[in-house]
Amino acid sequence: MKKSIIFTALSLMAAAPVFQSCGDELKPYPWIVGGSGDGGGGGSEVPLTMDLIERELRGAIPFMLNYSHEPTGTWAPHKYQYYRANTIDNYAGYWTTTKANFAFGPALPTLYTDNNGYLGGPSDNQIYQQAFNALTYAADFVDEDGKPDNRPEWRAIALIVEAYQTHEIVDFYGVCPFNDWKTVKRTTPLNYQAGPEVYKQLFADLDEAVRILKERQPSPDDLRRVEGTDQNKTCTNWDWRNWVKFANSIKLRMAMNMVDYKEGGTYGSGEYEKPFDSKSIAEAAVADGVLTDSDPRDIAYYSNQTWTSCLYFITNTWNDLRLCASLENILKHFNCPLLNVWFDENSYPIKNNVGVTAPNGVYGVRIGLMMKDTGNADTGGYGPFATLSARCEYMKQPFFKRTEALMLMAEGALRGWEMGGATAKDLYERAIRLSFREWAEDIPNPIYSVAEADALADEYLSQDELPAVEYRDYYDRTNDIAGRVTIGVKWNDSDSKEVMLEKIITQKYIVNFPMSAEAWSTYRRTGYPRLFPPRFNNMAEVDTELGIRRLTFERTSNNGTEIDQITELLGGSQTAGVPVFWDVNSRSWGRDENGQVIPNNNL
């Protein structure tokens, strides 16, 4: 297709980033990068070339990585902080935001406060602009000389990139304007779609992507045109089969997300119509191939090597995050050596309000605290609490971890699904062993060697009955709380299926660190791991024990039509206490005598 298009500077990967973070004012609706009109957005009219399509797609691939990259490939800590660190990283129990005041933007009383200034909606859809031309024109492209230059494989990769980010947005917010984002619609109002509808489209898109890649089988040289030539920045080692495994792994994750959603139906059309059923989708994905421990460790990873990772920058340079008490407590309960791989003991003394000094150690902070401005981010208040170790400054950032796929398969096997002939026990133990090896291989100066990893895993896996560990806040002891995790690591066939599931999910929580999006989704779906509730919850519509169920959209003076539409799609309310479509079981979970949730996953 010979065509002149209108595109933005972003499409050429040259635009200045739109920073929306704790350090910048929140941009209001329409949660989309500037411009007006439909199609490619504002800008000058230029010829569309295959080279341009490929450069755009090359920018989209790293940008799908948890909102933490610019299209140029550089890290974007401001974006990561807005989209992950000040929300999902906290709700997942991995990190706690420990500042109340920032250079720009409003004060943050606690993340469990409505309209706190940092819950405004997904304010950036650049990835859809980056992928638009590959998705729309690559499959039937004709160059300026009239010669066919068809590249449907670029459409396939664009479909995978969009599916990766879109399913997470649905998991966070419950709805999204997927069709309008795909076509880069600029006129308002945007039309939002319900979660099940978007999931159905994404499954169909991923199926199509896999079919195209199997038919085209692009060569390594072909894939270098969209992945680049840097070995550290290719997420598939220039192998189309790894793109297929990545696509299938996304399908497996989505299928498990909706395991309790039983409304059925189909997705796709014609000869490609299939049941919208978690079991059949998951089994088909595994049969076709997902990421496992038999794949190289750098598949579906992105290595920065010389750029400080977003999390290290936010924790150690800005001093805006500290280890969350929930993760600290879980790692200490299991005597997990990864605690001392990821975090160092405090460099400065921790003193409480009467001057008592804590012993040196790795300490986390409870979520939902009313933070105070201590005046010294490094040494005062929660400043001495744990940040990322220097070993993790240049850690690789995963798109999808092999450990996650193994744990998803373990849960599938527990549910009686065909997961490649492996048992739940086998997959569970393989995931833990793989995680220990990863953190010996993928960071500088690890505290144990690859050779020692398996021995450590053997010892770890042998732990059976373990006592709960009390959490102590040595800065403010009024925040102390009894430990909630009581299970061991060892796999016991005599355990109930609910206990087996708790073991799988709790260890999955550990091996998937620092992927907070998946951790938060799984926690909402299953009730595991047993995280601490927020210390203070100022959200009237949010159950303190269940926690926030979804991110909200902020109503402004110019988005009322969209908010009304979103509210209707979510069933009459769009508060943070409203569950997304696959969050089914939590509505009926019981409580013990202390008011704590008793998860029941109907196994």
C-alpha positions as CSV (number, residue, x, y, z in Angstrom):
1,M,0.0,0.0,0.0
2,K,1.6,3.3,-1.1
3,K,0.3,5.9,1.3
4,S,1.1,9.2,2.8
5,I,0.2,9.4,6.4
6,I,0.0,12.0,9.2
7,F,2.1,11.0,12.1
8,T,3.4,12.5,15.3
9,A,7.0,13.2,16.2
10,L,6.6,10.3,18.6
11,S,6.3,7.9,15.7
12,L,9.9,8.8,14.8
13,M,10.9,8.3,18.4
14,A,12.0,11.8,18.8
15,A,9.3,13.4,21.0
16,A,10.0,14.7,24.4
17,P,8.5,12.4,27.1
18,V,5.2,13.3,28.7
19,F,6.2,12.9,32.4
20,Q,3.4,12.2,34.8
21,S,4.7,11.2,38.2
22,C,4.9,12.2,41.8
23,G,7.2,14.9,40.5
24,D,4.9,16.4,37.9
25,E,1.3,17.6,37.7
26,L,-1.2,15.0,36.6
27,K,-2.3,15.7,33.0
28,P,-6.2,15.6,32.8
29,Y,-8.3,13.7,30.3
30,P,-8.3,12.4,27.7
31,W,-5.5,10.1,28.9
32,I,-3.9,10.2,25.5
33,V,-0.9,12.0,24.1
34,G,-2.1,15.4,22.5
35,G,-3.4,16.1,19.0
36,S,-6.9,16.2,17.5
37,G,-8.7,14.4,14.7
38,D,-8.6,10.7,13.9
39,G,-5.9,8.4,12.7
40,G,-2.3,9.1,13.0
41,G,-2.7,12.3,15.1
42,G,-1.3,15.8,14.6
43,G,1.9,16.3,12.6
44,S,3.2,16.7,9.1
45,E,2.3,14.6,6.1
46,V,5.2,12.3,5.0
47,P,5.5,9.1,2.9
48,L,5.1,5.9,4.9
49,T,8.0,3.6,4.3
50,M,8.7,0.1,5.6
51,D,11.8,1.5,7.3
52,L,9.6,3.9,9.3
53,I,7.2,1.1,10.2
54,E,10.1,-0.9,11.5
55,R,11.6,1.9,13.5
56,E,8.3,2.6,15.1
57,L,7.9,-1.0,16.1
58,R,11.4,-1.1,17.4
59,G,10.4,1.8,19.7
60,A,7.2,0.0,20.7
61,I,8.8,-3.2,21.9
62,P,10.8,-1.7,24.9
63,F,8.0,0.7,25.6
64,M,5.6,-2.0,26.4
65,L,7.8,-2.9,29.4
66,N,5.8,-1.7,32.3
67,Y,5.6,1.8,31.1
68,S,9.3,2.2,32.1
69,H,10.9,3.0,28.8
70,E,10.9,5.8,26.3
71,P,10.5,4.8,22.7
72,T,14.3,5.5,22.3
73,G,14.9,2.6,24.8
74,T,16.1,4.8,27.7
75,W,14.6,4.2,31.1
76,A,11.8,6.5,32.2
77,P,11.6,6.6,36.0
78,H,9.0,9.4,36.0
79,K,6.6,7.3,34.0
80,Y,7.3,4.2,36.0
81,Q,6.7,6.0,39.2
82,Y,3.3,7.3,38.1
83,Y,2.1,4.1,36.5
84,R,3.6,1.5,38.9
85,A,5.6,2.7,41.9
86,N,3.0,5.0,43.5
87,T,0.2,2.6,43.0
88,I,0.6,-1.0,41.9
89,D,4.0,-1.6,43.5
90,N,2.4,-0.6,46.8
91,Y,-0.9,-2.6,46.3
92,A,1.1,-5.7,45.4
93,G,3.0,-5.5,48.7
94,Y,6.5,-5.2,47.1
95,W,7.2,-1.6,47.9
96,T,5.9,1.3,50.0
97,T,5.9,5.0,49.1
98,T,7.6,6.7,52.0
99,K,7.3,10.4,51.1
100,A,4.4,12.7,51.8
101,N,5.7,15.7,49.9
102,F,7.3,16.0,46.5
103,A,8.9,18.7,44.4
104,F,5.8,18.9,42.2
105,G,2.2,17.7,42.6
106,P,0.1,17.5,45.7
107,A,1.0,16.0,49.1
108,L,0.3,12.3,49.4
109,P,-1.5,11.6,52.7
110,T,-1.6,7.9,52.0
111,L,-2.2,5.8,48.9
112,Y,-5.4,4.7,50.5
113,T,-7.0,8.1,50.1
114,D,-9.5,8.9,47.4
115,N,-8.5,11.6,44.9
116,N,-5.0,11.7,46.3
117,G,-3.6,13.2,43.1
118,Y,-2.0,10.1,41.7
119,L,-5.0,8.0,40.7
120,G,-6.2,9.7,37.6
121,G,-6.3,7.0,34.9
122,P,-3.9,5.6,32.3
123,S,-2.5,8.8,31.0
124,D,-0.3,7.5,28.2
125,N,-1.1,5.3,25.2
126,Q,2.0,5.9,23.2
127,I,2.5,2.3,22.5
128,Y,-0.6,2.2,20.3
129,Q,0.8,5.0,18.2
130,Q,4.1,3.2,17.9
131,A,2.4,0.0,16.7
132,F,-0.3,1.6,14.6
133,N,1.4,1.5,11.2
134,A,2.8,-2.0,11.6
135,L,-0.7,-3.2,12.7
136,T,-2.5,-1.4,9.9
137,Y,-0.3,-1.4,6.8
138,A,2.6,-3.9,7.1
139,A,0.7,-6.9,5.9
140,D,-0.1,-5.5,2.5
141,F,2.5,-2.8,2.0
142,V,3.5,-1.6,-1.4
143,D,6.6,0.6,-1.6
144,E,7.0,3.9,-3.5
145,D,8.1,2.1,-6.6
146,G,4.9,0.0,-6.6
147,K,6.6,-3.2,-5.5
148,P,5.0,-5.4,-2.8
149,D,6.9,-5.4,0.4
150,N,4.5,-7.4,2.6
151,R,5.5,-7.9,6.2
152,P,2.6,-9.5,8.0
153,E,5.1,-10.6,10.7
154,W,5.3,-7.0,11.8
155,R,1.5,-7.0,12.2
156,A,1.9,-10.1,14.3
157,I,4.5,-8.5,16.6
158,A,2.4,-5.3,16.9
159,L,-0.6,-7.5,18.0
160,I,1.6,-9.1,20.7
161,V,2.9,-5.8,21.9
162,E,-0.6,-4.3,22.2
163,A,-2.0,-7.4,23.9
164,Y,0.8,-7.3,26.5
165,Q,0.0,-3.8,27.6
166,T,-3.8,-3.9,27.0
167,H,-4.5,-6.9,29.2
168,E,-2.7,-5.2,32.1
169,I,-4.7,-2.0,31.7
170,V,-7.9,-4.0,31.8
171,D,-6.6,-5.9,34.9
172,F,-5.9,-2.5,36.6
173,Y,-8.9,-0.5,35.6
174,G,-11.5,-3.0,34.6
175,V,-12.2,-1.3,31.2
176,C,-10.4,0.5,28.4
177,P,-11.2,2.1,25.0
178,F,-9.2,-0.6,23.2
179,N,-10.6,-0.2,19.7
180,D,-10.3,3.6,19.8
181,W,-6.7,3.3,21.1
182,K,-5.8,0.8,18.4
183,T,-7.0,3.3,15.7
184,V,-5.4,6.2,17.6
185,K,-8.8,8.0,17.7
186,R,-8.3,11.6,18.8
187,T,-11.9,12.9,18.9
188,T,-13.9,12.6,22.1
189,P,-15.6,10.9,23.6
190,L,-13.6,7.7,23.5
191,N,-15.7,4.5,23.6
192,Y,-14.8,2.2,26.5
193,Q,-15.2,-1.6,26.4
194,A,-15.9,-4.0,29.2
195,G,-13.2,-6.3,30.4
196,P,-14.5,-9.6,28.9
197,E,-15.0,-7.9,25.5
198,V,-11.4,-6.7,25.5
199,Y,-10.0,-10.1,26.7
200,K,-11.9,-11.8,23.8
201,Q,-10.3,-9.5,21.3
202,L,-6.8,-10.0,22.8
203,F,-7.1,-13.8,22.6
204,A,-8.1,-13.5,19.0
205,D,-5.3,-11.1,18.3
206,L,-2.7,-13.4,19.9
207,D,-4.1,-16.4,18.0
208,E,-3.7,-14.4,14.8
209,A,-0.2,-13.4,15.7
210,V,0.9,-17.0,16.3
211,R,-0.6,-18.1,13.0
212,I,1.2,-15.4,11.1
213,L,4.6,-16.1,12.7
214,K,4.3,-19.8,12.1
215,E,3.5,-19.1,8.4
216,R,6.2,-16.4,7.8
217,Q,8.9,-17.7,10.1
218,P,11.0,-14.5,9.9
219,S,14.7,-15.0,9.9
220,P,17.1,-13.6,12.6
221,D,18.2,-10.9,10.1
222,D,14.5,-10.0,9.5
223,L,13.9,-9.7,13.2
224,R,16.9,-7.5,13.8
225,R,15.0,-4.9,11.7
226,V,12.5,-4.5,14.6
227,E,14.4,-5.7,17.6
228,G,17.7,-4.0,16.8
229,T,21.1,-5.6,16.7
230,D,22.1,-5.3,20.4
231,Q,22.1,-8.8,22.0
232,N,21.1,-7.3,25.3
233,K,18.1,-5.6,23.9
234,T,16.5,-8.4,21.9
235,C,13.8,-10.0,24.0
236,T,13.7,-13.1,21.7
237,N,17.3,-13.7,20.5
238,W,15.9,-12.9,17.1
239,D,14.0,-16.2,17.0
240,W,10.3,-16.1,15.8
241,R,9.6,-19.2,17.9
242,N,10.3,-17.2,21.0
243,W,7.7,-14.6,19.9
244,V,5.3,-17.4,19.7
245,K,6.2,-18.6,23.2
246,F,5.8,-15.1,24.5
247,A,2.4,-14.8,22.9
248,N,1.3,-18.1,24.4
249,S,2.6,-17.1,27.8
250,I,0.5,-14.0,27.8
251,K,-2.5,-16.2,26.9
252,L,-1.7,-18.5,29.7
253,R,-1.6,-15.6,32.2
254,M,-4.9,-14.2,30.9
255,A,-6.6,-17.6,31.0
256,M,-5.6,-18.1,34.6
257,N,-6.8,-14.6,35.5
258,M,-10.3,-15.5,34.3
259,V,-10.3,-19.0,35.8
260,D,-13.3,-18.1,38.0
261,Y,-15.2,-16.2,35.3
262,K,-17.8,-18.7,34.1
263,E,-20.1,-16.8,31.7
264,G,-18.6,-18.7,28.7
265,G,-19.3,-17.8,25.1
266,T,-16.7,-17.7,22.3
267,Y,-14.0,-15.5,20.9
268,G,-12.8,-15.1,17.3
269,S,-14.9,-15.8,14.3
270,G,-15.4,-18.2,11.4
271,E,-12.9,-21.1,11.4
272,Y,-11.0,-19.4,14.2
273,E,-13.9,-19.2,16.7
274,K,-13.0,-20.8,20.0
275,P,-14.5,-21.2,23.5
276,F,-13.9,-18.3,25.8
277,D,-13.0,-20.8,28.5
278,S,-9.9,-20.6,30.8
279,K,-9.1,-24.3,30.7
280,S,-9.2,-24.8,27.0
281,I,-7.2,-21.6,26.3
282,A,-4.6,-22.5,28.9
283,E,-4.2,-26.0,27.7
284,A,-3.9,-24.9,24.0
285,A,-1.2,-22.3,25.0
286,V,0.9,-24.8,26.9
287,A,0.5,-27.4,24.1
288,D,1.8,-24.9,21.6
289,G,4.7,-23.8,23.8
290,V,5.2,-21.3,26.6
291,L,8.3,-20.0,28.3
292,T,9.9,-22.5,30.6
293,D,13.2,-23.4,32.3
294,S,14.3,-25.1,29.0
295,D,14.5,-21.6,27.3
296,P,17.5,-19.3,27.6
297,R,17.3,-17.0,30.6
298,D,17.3,-13.8,28.4
299,I,14.1,-14.6,26.5
300,A,11.4,-12.0,27.3
301,Y,13.9,-9.9,29.2
302,Y,15.3,-6.5,28.5
303,S,18.8,-5.7,29.7
304,N,19.9,-2.1,30.3
305,Q,23.5,-2.8,31.4
306,T,24.5,0.8,31.7
307,W,21.2,2.5,32.6
308,T,20.1,2.5,36.2
309,S,16.8,0.6,36.5
310,C,13.7,2.6,37.4
311,L,13.2,0.9,40.7
312,Y,16.8,1.5,41.8
313,F,16.6,5.1,40.7
314,I,13.3,5.7,42.6
315,T,14.4,3.9,45.8
316,N,18.1,4.9,46.0
317,T,18.3,8.3,44.2
318,W,14.9,9.9,44.9
319,N,14.4,8.0,48.1
320,D,10.7,7.7,47.3
321,L,10.2,3.9,47.9
322,R,11.2,1.4,50.5
323,L,10.8,-2.4,50.8
324,C,7.2,-3.2,51.8
325,A,6.6,-4.9,55.1
326,S,4.6,-7.6,53.4
327,L,7.5,-8.8,51.2
328,E,10.0,-8.5,54.1
329,N,7.8,-10.6,56.3
330,I,7.1,-13.3,53.7
331,L,10.8,-13.6,52.8
332,K,11.8,-13.8,56.5
333,H,9.1,-16.4,57.2
334,F,10.6,-18.7,54.6
335,N,14.2,-17.9,55.4
336,C,14.6,-16.9,51.8
337,P,18.1,-16.1,50.7
338,L,16.7,-13.7,48.0
339,L,16.0,-11.2,50.8
340,N,19.7,-10.5,51.0
341,V,20.2,-10.7,47.2
342,W,17.7,-7.9,46.6
343,F,18.2,-5.7,49.7
344,D,21.0,-4.7,52.1
345,E,20.9,-4.1,55.8
346,N,20.4,-0.5,56.8
347,S,23.4,1.8,56.5
348,Y,22.2,4.3,59.1
349,P,20.7,3.6,62.5
350,I,16.9,3.2,62.8
351,K,15.6,5.0,65.9
352,N,12.1,5.2,67.3
353,N,10.5,8.2,68.8
354,V,12.1,7.6,72.2
355,G,15.6,7.0,70.8
356,V,15.8,3.2,70.9
357,T,18.0,1.9,68.1
358,A,17.1,-1.2,66.2
359,P,19.6,-3.9,65.4
360,N,20.9,-3.8,61.9
361,G,18.8,-5.7,59.4
362,V,16.6,-5.6,56.3
363,Y,13.4,-3.8,57.2
364,G,10.3,-2.9,55.3
365,V,7.5,-0.4,55.8
366,R,3.7,-1.0,56.0
367,I,1.5,0.4,53.3
368,G,-1.1,3.0,54.1
369,L,0.9,5.0,56.5
370,M,0.3,8.8,57.0
371,M,3.8,9.8,56.0
372,K,5.6,12.8,57.4
373,D,8.3,15.0,55.8
374,T,11.3,14.1,57.9
375,G,13.5,16.7,56.2
376,N,16.2,14.1,55.5
377,A,15.3,11.3,53.0
378,D,18.5,9.3,53.6
379,T,18.7,9.1,57.4
380,G,15.5,10.3,59.0
381,G,12.2,8.5,59.5
382,Y,11.9,5.5,57.2
383,G,15.0,6.6,55.2
384,P,17.3,3.8,56.7
385,F,14.8,1.1,55.8
386,A,15.6,-1.2,52.9
387,T,16.2,-0.1,49.3
388,L,17.4,-2.1,46.4
389,S,20.9,-3.4,46.8
390,A,23.6,-2.0,44.4
391,R,23.7,-5.6,43.0
392,C,20.3,-4.8,41.4
393,E,21.1,-1.3,40.0
394,Y,21.4,-2.7,36.5
395,M,19.2,-5.7,36.9
396,K,17.4,-7.0,33.8
397,Q,13.8,-6.1,33.5
398,P,11.5,-8.9,32.5
399,F,8.6,-8.7,30.1
400,F,7.5,-12.2,31.2
401,K,9.5,-14.4,33.6
402,R,9.9,-18.1,32.9
403,T,9.2,-18.7,36.6
404,E,5.8,-17.2,36.2
405,A,4.9,-19.5,33.3
406,L,6.0,-22.5,35.4
407,M,3.9,-21.4,38.4
408,L,0.9,-20.8,36.1
409,M,1.3,-24.3,34.8
410,A,1.6,-25.6,38.4
411,E,-1.7,-24.0,39.2
412,G,-3.2,-25.4,36.1
413,A,-2.0,-28.9,36.9
414,L,-3.4,-28.5,40.4
415,R,-6.8,-27.7,38.8
416,G,-6.6,-30.9,36.7
417,W,-5.6,-29.2,33.4
418,E,-3.2,-30.8,31.0
419,M,0.1,-28.9,31.4
420,G,2.5,-30.8,29.2
421,G,2.4,-33.9,31.3
422,A,4.1,-32.3,34.3
423,T,2.7,-32.5,37.9
424,A,2.0,-29.4,40.0
425,K,4.8,-30.5,42.4
426,D,7.3,-30.8,39.6
427,L,6.4,-27.4,38.1
428,Y,6.4,-25.7,41.5
429,E,9.8,-27.0,42.4
430,R,11.3,-26.2,39.0
431,A,10.1,-22.6,39.3
432,I,11.8,-22.1,42.7
433,R,15.0,-23.7,41.5
434,L,15.0,-21.5,38.4
435,S,14.5,-18.4,40.4
436,F,17.5,-19.2,42.6
437,R,19.6,-19.7,39.6
438,E,18.4,-16.5,37.9
439,W,19.6,-14.3,40.7
440,A,23.0,-15.9,40.6
441,E,23.3,-15.3,36.9
442,D,21.6,-12.0,36.2
443,I,23.2,-9.5,38.6
444,P,26.8,-8.5,39.4
445,N,28.4,-9.7,42.6
446,P,25.7,-12.2,43.7
447,I,25.8,-13.5,47.2
448,Y,25.9,-17.1,46.0
449,S,27.1,-18.8,42.9
450,V,25.2,-20.7,40.2
451,A,26.8,-23.9,41.5
452,E,25.4,-23.1,45.0
453,A,21.9,-22.2,43.7
454,D,20.6,-25.8,43.6
455,A,21.9,-26.7,47.0
456,L,20.2,-23.6,48.4
457,A,17.0,-24.5,46.6
458,D,17.2,-28.1,48.1
459,E,17.4,-26.6,51.6
460,Y,14.7,-24.1,50.9
461,L,12.3,-26.7,49.4
462,S,12.7,-29.0,52.4
463,Q,11.2,-26.5,54.9
464,D,7.9,-27.9,56.1
465,E,6.2,-26.3,59.1
466,L,7.3,-22.8,59.7
467,P,6.1,-20.4,62.5
468,A,4.6,-17.0,61.6
469,V,7.0,-14.1,61.9
470,E,5.9,-10.9,63.7
471,Y,6.5,-7.7,61.8
472,R,8.1,-5.0,63.8
473,D,8.3,-1.4,62.7
474,Y,11.4,-0.2,64.6
475,Y,10.6,3.5,63.8
476,D,7.0,3.4,65.0
477,R,6.1,0.3,67.0
478,T,2.4,1.1,66.8
479,N,2.5,-0.3,63.3
480,D,3.6,-3.7,64.5
481,I,1.4,-6.6,63.3
482,A,1.4,-10.4,63.7
483,G,2.6,-12.4,60.8
484,R,-0.1,-13.9,58.6
485,V,1.8,-16.5,56.6
486,T,1.9,-19.9,58.3
487,I,2.6,-22.4,55.4
488,G,5.9,-24.1,54.7
489,V,7.6,-24.5,51.3
490,K,7.7,-28.3,51.1
491,W,5.2,-29.9,48.8
492,N,3.0,-32.3,50.7
493,D,0.5,-34.5,48.8
494,S,-1.6,-34.7,52.0
495,D,-2.3,-31.0,52.0
496,S,-5.7,-29.7,50.9
497,K,-5.8,-28.2,47.4
498,E,-6.4,-24.8,48.9
499,V,-3.2,-25.1,50.9
500,M,-1.4,-26.3,47.8
501,L,-2.7,-23.3,45.9
502,E,-1.5,-21.0,48.7
503,K,2.0,-22.5,48.4
504,I,2.0,-22.1,44.7
505,I,0.8,-18.5,44.7
506,T,3.0,-17.4,47.7
507,Q,6.1,-18.8,46.1
508,K,5.1,-17.4,42.7
509,Y,4.9,-14.0,44.5
510,I,8.5,-14.4,45.4
511,V,9.9,-15.8,42.2
512,N,8.2,-13.1,40.1
513,F,9.7,-10.2,41.9
514,P,9.7,-7.3,40.9
515,M,6.7,-7.8,38.5
516,S,4.1,-6.2,40.7
517,A,1.3,-6.1,38.1
518,E,1.0,-9.8,38.0
519,A,1.4,-10.1,41.7
520,W,-1.4,-7.7,42.4
521,S,-3.7,-9.4,40.0
522,T,-3.1,-12.8,41.4
523,Y,-3.5,-11.5,45.0
524,R,-6.9,-10.0,44.1
525,R,-7.9,-13.2,42.3
526,T,-6.8,-15.8,45.0
527,G,-6.3,-13.9,48.3
528,Y,-2.7,-15.1,48.3
529,P,-0.1,-14.4,49.5
530,R,-1.5,-13.2,52.8
531,L,-0.4,-9.5,52.7
532,F,-0.7,-7.0,55.5
533,P,-3.6,-4.6,55.2
534,P,-3.0,-0.9,55.0
535,R,-2.3,0.8,58.3
536,F,-4.8,3.6,57.5
537,N,-7.5,3.3,54.9
538,N,-9.3,6.5,54.1
539,M,-11.3,5.0,51.2
540,A,-14.9,4.5,52.3
541,E,-15.7,2.1,49.4
542,V,-12.6,-0.1,50.0
543,D,-12.6,-3.0,52.4
544,T,-9.4,-2.7,54.5
545,E,-8.8,-6.4,54.5
546,L,-9.5,-7.0,50.8
547,G,-7.6,-3.9,49.8
548,I,-8.0,-1.9,46.6
549,R,-9.6,-4.0,43.8
550,R,-9.0,-1.7,40.9
551,L,-7.5,1.7,39.9
552,T,-10.0,4.4,39.3
553,F,-10.5,7.2,36.8
554,E,-10.7,10.7,38.1
555,R,-13.7,12.8,37.0
556,T,-12.8,16.1,35.6
557,S,-14.6,19.0,33.9
558,N,-14.2,17.5,30.4
559,N,-14.6,13.7,30.8
560,G,-18.1,13.2,32.2
561,T,-19.3,11.2,29.2
562,E,-16.5,8.7,29.5
563,I,-16.8,8.5,33.3
564,D,-20.5,7.8,33.0
565,Q,-19.8,5.1,30.4
566,I,-17.1,3.5,32.6
567,T,-19.4,3.5,35.6
568,E,-22.1,1.7,33.6
569,L,-19.7,-0.9,32.3
570,L,-18.5,-1.6,35.8
571,G,-22.0,-2.1,37.1
572,G,-23.0,1.2,38.6
573,S,-19.8,2.4,40.4
574,Q,-16.2,2.9,39.5
575,T,-14.7,3.2,43.0
576,A,-11.5,1.4,44.0
577,G,-13.6,-1.2,45.8
578,V,-15.3,-2.4,42.6
579,P,-13.8,-5.7,41.4
580,V,-12.7,-6.2,37.8
581,F,-14.6,-8.8,35.8
582,W,-12.4,-11.8,36.7
583,D,-12.3,-10.9,40.4
584,V,-15.2,-13.2,41.2
585,N,-14.5,-15.2,44.4
586,S,-13.4,-12.3,46.7
587,R,-17.0,-11.1,46.9
588,S,-18.0,-14.2,49.0
589,W,-14.9,-15.0,51.0
590,G,-15.6,-15.5,54.7
591,R,-13.8,-14.0,57.7
592,D,-12.2,-15.5,60.8
593,E,-12.7,-14.3,64.4
594,N,-10.2,-11.5,63.8
595,G,-11.9,-10.3,60.7
596,Q,-9.2,-11.6,58.4
597,V,-10.2,-12.9,55.0
598,I,-10.5,-16.7,54.5
599,P,-9.9,-17.2,50.8
600,N,-11.8,-20.0,49.0
601,N,-10.9,-20.7,45.4
602,N,-13.4,-23.5,44.8
603,L,-10.8,-26.2,44.1
